[in-house]
Amino acid sequence: MKSQQVFQHLFEPKSIAFIGASNSLFKWGFNIFHHILRSGYDGKLYPINPSGESWFGRKVYKSLDEIPDKVDLAIIVVKSELVAETVQKCVDKKIPVGIIITAGFSETGAEGAKLEKEVVEIARTGGMCLVGPNTMGIYTGYPSPMQAIMAATPLFPGEVGLISQSGNLGSSISYRFIRRNIGISRLVSSGNEADLTVEDYLEMLENDPKTKLICLYVEGVRQGSRFFESAKRITKKKPILLLKGGITNTGAQAAMSHTGALAGDTGVFFAMCKQCGIIQVDTMDEMIDVGGLLLSQPKPTGNKVGIITLGGGWGVIATDMCEANGLYISPLKNDVIEKIDKILPPYWSRKNPIDLVAPNKVTDITDSIGILMENSDIDAALVLGVGYMSLRAKRWLDSPILPKETMEKPSQMMIEGEKKLFDLIIDQIKKYNKPIIPVTDIVAFDERTNSNIVDYLGSNGIMVYSCPDTAVRALAKVVDYWQWREQH
């Protein structure tokens, strides 16, 4: 395991030498440098280019020799044939860590692999650690944001640590988290892993107090025993989500030409993941679904589920999905039915799922949830079909037929009523200390407004789902994880 000091230099550098800074808008030497500045990095930043020209008013140094201060981190964006020479200069400068953005190494074949080996030997001889090569860079949220990656969309600090052997997968996954108001603690595009490997980053995140959830995209691991030994230890403290690439023969060949990773025997790999308590996901979106539930909801103590739905069809689908995924739909006790009888119309379903039959007021929903939570032995609840009130109010306000002055007050009442519902659900999650998972329609994701359920609950730390099946699959995987953890 690499020392913690290595990762302190990598993720919390007080000074950075950016080798290959460019004024050309179409080069990574321009864009990555710009992203570092724009993200708010507050350390010393030294752009280097042999031309010595200024970078939009900032001094550009001709070489490392011109930098009088100690440098914690070098970011290298030069031609592949210049990388070995550049790393030697970094070693001479006693820079402890470098990120090699440049591609053209082992992922390209034998000649590239030979060059990669030369670069690593230079670094290791001089006591320098390397990220990459062929990496899109890193992001860190702490102690202040530093976005040294190719991708342009701004990230913000949070609790998700993400290690990806693919740069664009790392960017895509992080954007999906950001879109759901879930921030990133550390992001590493590990690239070819010629020096630092996924195992090193995994063990670093194990002890990182800023990271509560670890997400991995891997195409292959070079140190299988170490990887699984570390994972089995870590999953007893923090969840690990894993998306595997290269699971088919064709995909494995693509992985080899992508990062030089050997995909290995998929069946054995997946079996080991299960033994180690790693949560396996099939897609990027499922990673966000499961990760969001782990971060935003209390631990479910079992697999018994209650369903409250504003529409019967969704309740049917959710029931089927629960049974298919190992979740149990608890029958309602007589005293629960009697209590709900007092607040719902006489034609409500009188069983689980609880079909609310288009309730007249928001408290009908939360009162039903409360009765279910207090008088049943359920471990989690799904609340299906919420989020339409604000959208309906928006339609009133946007209508060319209805007078806006007439619709302003009832629209505001609808919006405030729905916010009250969301606040009550948030309070109930805290009160009962059990997952209460809100599910809205996809239309709520397509029409984002200030009062939208996705944004409103997301800003309060609650994950919202766009259909019953994604919510159920996420809940089932979370239940499995906590049951594994209890057993171990």
N, C-alpha and C positions, 0 to 999 in steps of 0.2 A: 504493500500500500504506500502511495506517495504521501509525503509529509503534508500536514495541514498548511504549512507555510507556502507550499507550492500553489495551493488553491487560493490562498489569501492573495498572493501576487496576481493570480489569474482573475479572480472575481472581485477583488477589492484593491486594484492597483492605485497607488498614489501618483504614478507617473507612467505615461505610455509613449513609446516611440512608434510612430506610424510610418513604416518604411514603404515608400511607393505612393505617397500622396500625389494627387493629380488634380489639375484644373479642368480636365476634360469631363464633361457631364456624363459621358457614356462609359466611363471606366470605374471599376470597383474602387480604385484608389481615390476617386472623388466621392462616390456615394457612401461607402462605409465610413470614411472620415466625417462626412456630413452627418451621418446618423449618430455617431459618437457625440458630436457637438450638440446636435438638436436634442438628444435624450437627456442632456443636463449633466454630463460627466463633469465633476468639479475638481478633478486632479490636474496635474500638469500634462499637457499634450504637445508632443513635438512632431510635427509633420516633416518628413524627410524626402527630398528628391534631389538628385545631382544637379539639376538646373538651378536650384536655390531661389526660384521665383516665389513671390508671395501667394498665399491662398486666400483670396478675397480679403486682403488686408492683414492676414496673419503671416508671421515670419515662417519661412520654410528653410530648414537646415539642409545643407548639402550632404552631410554625412553624420553618422553617430558620433564621430570625433568632436563635432562642434557642440554637442550637448554637454554642459558642464556638470549636470546633476546625475544622481543615481537613477536608473530606469528599472521599474518593476516588470514591465510587460512590453514585448515587441509584437506588433501586428505587421505581418509581412505580405505585401501585395506587389510582388515583382515577377518577372518572367521566370519560368521554371529553371532555366539554365543559370539564373543568378541566385537561386535560393541557397545553395550550398555556401557560396561566398558570403551571402548576407548573414546566414546563421553563424558562420565563423566570426564575423564582425560583432555579432551580438554576444557571442561567447567571450570575445576579447573585452567587451564592455561590461562583462559580468551580469548580463541580463538573465534572470532566473527562468523566465517562461516566455515562450513565443507562440503565436497563432499564425499558421501558414495557410493563408486563404488560397494561394495558388494551386491550380490543378495541373495534371500532366505527370503523375507519378505511377504508383503500382496499379491504379485502375486502368492504365493504358497498355500494360503489358510488361515484358521483360526489361526493356530499356528504362522505362519509368520506375520499375521496382528497384533497379540498380541505383538510380539517382536517389530514390527515397532512402535506401539503406545508407548511402553516403551521407546524406543530410542528418539522419538520426545518429550515426556514429560521431559526427562532428559535435552535435548537441550533447550527447551523453558523455563524451570525453571531457567536455567543458562544463559539465554539471548543469546543463540547461534542459528543461522539459518542453515538449512541443505538443500543441493541439493541431490535428490534421496530419498531413496536408490535405488539400482538396476539401476544405471546410468552408461553410458560409459564415462562420464566426461564432460569437457568444453574446449572450445578454445576461446582465445581472441587475437585480432590483435593489440590492443593498451593498454598502450603506447609502449609496445614491444610484439612481439608474444609469447604466452604461450600456448602450445598444451598439455593439461592434459587430453587426451582422449585415449581410447584403439586403435583407428584406426591409422595406421602407415603412410599413405600418407601425405606428408607435405602440410599444408595449408599456405596461405599468406593473409596479411591484405587487406581489401576492405570495401565495403559499405553494405553488406548483413548481417542482423541479423537473425539467424536461431534458432528457438525453436522447439525441436522435442521430443515427448513422446516416441520415439523409438530411441535407440542409433544407430543401423545400418542404419535406414532411414536417420538420421541426417548426418551420415558419407557419405552415398551414394549421398544425395542431395548436400552436400558441395563439394564432389569430382566433381560432374557434373558442378558446378559453376567454380571450379578451372580449369577444363579442357577447359572452355571457357574464361579463363583469367579474371574471375570475383572473387574478393577476399571476405573474410569473416571478418566482424567486431567482432561479438560475436556468438558463437555456444554453446547451452546448450542442453545436453541430460537430460531431466527433470526427467526421470525414474518414480518412483511411486508417486512422488509429495506429500510425506508425510508431508512436511513442506512448502517449497517454491513451488508455483504452476505456471502453464502457465500464469495465470493472473498477477502474480508478475513480471515475466520476460517481459511480453508484455508491462506493464506500465513502466518498466525500459528502454526498447528500444524506447518508445515514446519520451523520453527526452535525448536519447543518440545521441550526435552530430556526432558520427562516423557512425551511421546507417541511411541509406536513404531508404532501402527496408527491410520489415519484412516478413519472410517466416515461416510458421507454419506447422508442421505435428501433428495432434491431433487425438486421438482415443476417447476421451471424456473430457468434462470440468466439474469441480467440483463446480464452482461458475458461473453458466450460466449468471445471470443478470450482474454480474461484468464484465465478459468476453465481452459481447456484448456492454455494456455501454462504456467500454474502447475502443473497436474496432471502434465504431461509432465516437468517438472523434479522434482517431488516424488516421483513413483513410482520414480525411479531411486535414491531414498534410503529411502523409506517406502512400504509398500503403502497404496493407497486402495481401499476397498470402497464401492460405490455401489448404492443401491436407488432406482429412479426411479419417481415417482408421476405420474399423468396421461398414461399412454401410449396411452390410447384417447380418442376424441373426448369421450365422456361424462366420463371421468376428468379430461381437461384442463379441462372446464367446472367440475368440482368443485374443481379446484385453484385456478381463478380466484376462486371465491367463498370459498375457504378462506384463502389467504394473498395473493391478488392476483397470483399467479405466472402468467406466460405459459409454457405447457408447451413450445411450439416443435415442430419436426419431429423426431419420435422416432427415425426411421431415421438421420438425419444425426447426431443426438446420440449414439446408440449406436456408430456408426462412429467418431466422434471419440474416444469413451471407449476403444475398442479400440486405436486408434492411440497413445493416450497411456498405455497400460498400466494403465488403471483396471480393477479387477476388478468386473464387474457381477454382482449377485445378484438373484434373483427374489423372495425373501421375507425377512422379518426373521430367521427361523430359519436360513436359509442364510447370512445375514451372520454369525451367531454361529458356525456350523459352519466357515466359511472363516476367519474371524478367529481363532477358537480354535486352528486348525491352524497358522496363521502365527505365533502367539505361543508355542505350546507345543512345536513340533517343529523339528528342524534343517531346513535348506534341502534339498529333493530336487534332485539334480543331473541327473535325467532322468526318463523316463516309464516305466521298467521296474519292474513291481510283483510282489512275492511275496505269496502268500496262505496264511496258516496258519489253519485253521478247526477248531473242535470239532464241527462238524456239516456234513454234505455239502451240504445245500440252500443254506446261506448262502454256501458257496464257489461254487456254481453262479451264484447271483444276483450275487455280487461280480464274477465273471468276465465275465458279460454286461455289467454296468455299466461295468467298466473298458474293455472294447472299444468300447462305445458312446460313451465320453467321452475317447477318444484315449489311453488308458493301455495298455501292452503287458504281457501275462502271459508272463514269461520261462520257457521250458522248463527243467526241472531237468537239470543235468549228471549224468553217471553217478556221479562221485565224491560228489556231494551225496546221491544216492539211496542209495549204499552206506553212507554215514555215518549217515543217518537210519534205515536198516534195523536198525542196532545198538541203537536206543533205542525204536522203535515196533513194534507187533505186525505180523506178516507181511502182514496184510490192509490196511495203510494204502494210500492212493491211489497212491503212487509217482509223483506228478506234481504240478505246480502248477495248482490249489490243493493244498496239503498237508492232507489230511483226517487229523486226529490220532486219530479213532475213539475218542472218550471216553478220554483218557489216564488212567493210574492215579495219576500223581503230577505235581505242578506243574512239576517240572524237565523232564519230557518236552516241555512246551510251550516253555520258554525254551531248552532244548538244541536243539530243532528250529529256533527262531528264530536262535540263534547259528550253527548250521551253514549255514543259508541266507544269513545276512549275510556270513559269512567266506568262503564258497566260491562265491558267485554274484555276477553283476554287476548285481544289482537295486538300484534307487534308493530304494525304500520298501517297507514291509511292512504288510499288514493282518492283525491278529490278531482273528479273529472268534469270538464266542460265549463270551467270558470273563465272569465275574461271577456265576455261579450258586451257587458253593459257600457263600457267606455267606447267600444267600437260603434254601438248603436247610437250613442250620444253624438259621436263624431259625424255619423251619417245625417243626423238631424241638423247639425250646425253647417254641414257642407251642402245641404240640399238647396237647389235653386228654386224649389217650390215652396218651402216653408220659410216664413219670415224669421230672420235671425234673432231679432229682439224678443220674439215670442218663445223661441226655443232655447235661449241662453240659460234661463233659470232651470228648467227641467233637465237640460243637458248636464249642467253643473251638479245637480242633485244625483244624477245617474253616476257621474264620474266619482263624486265624493262617496257615494254609497258603495261603489266597488272598491275604492281605496280602504274604506272601513272594513270590508270583507277581508282584504288582503292583510290588514293590520291584525285582525282577529285571528287569522290563520297563523301568522307569525307568533302571536302571543300563545296560541294553543300548542305550537311546537315546543315552546319553552316550558309551558305549564306541564305538559304530559311527558316531555322528554322522549318522545317517539317520533319517527318520521311521519309527517303529513305532507304528501307530495302533490302539488298542484299541477293539473294537466289542462292546457288550453288547446284551442284549435290552431292550425297552421296560419290562419288569417291573422292571428295576433302577432305572429313573427313577421309577416309580410307588411303589416301596417304598424310601424313603430311610432308611438306618440309619447308625450311626456307622462301620460296617465296609463300607458300600456302595461299590462300585467307582467310582461317579460322584463321590461326595464325597471318597473317599480319593485317587484319582488327581488330581481337580481341585485338592485342597489341595496337591498336589505339582506343580502346573503342567502337568498332562497332560490334554488334551481327550479325552473319551470320547464315542462315538457310539452312537445307539440302534438303528441298522440299517445294513446294508452300503451301501445306496444313498446315504445322506447322507454317509458317510465317503468314498466314491469320488468323488462330485461335488465335495466340498470339496478332496480331493487333486488332482483334475484341474485345478481353477481355480488352485490354488497352483502346480502344475507349470507351467501356462501363464504365470503371472505371472513366475516365476523364469526361464523361457526367454526371455520378452520382455526382462526386465532384462539378461540375458546378452547379448542381441543389441544392446542399446542402451547 
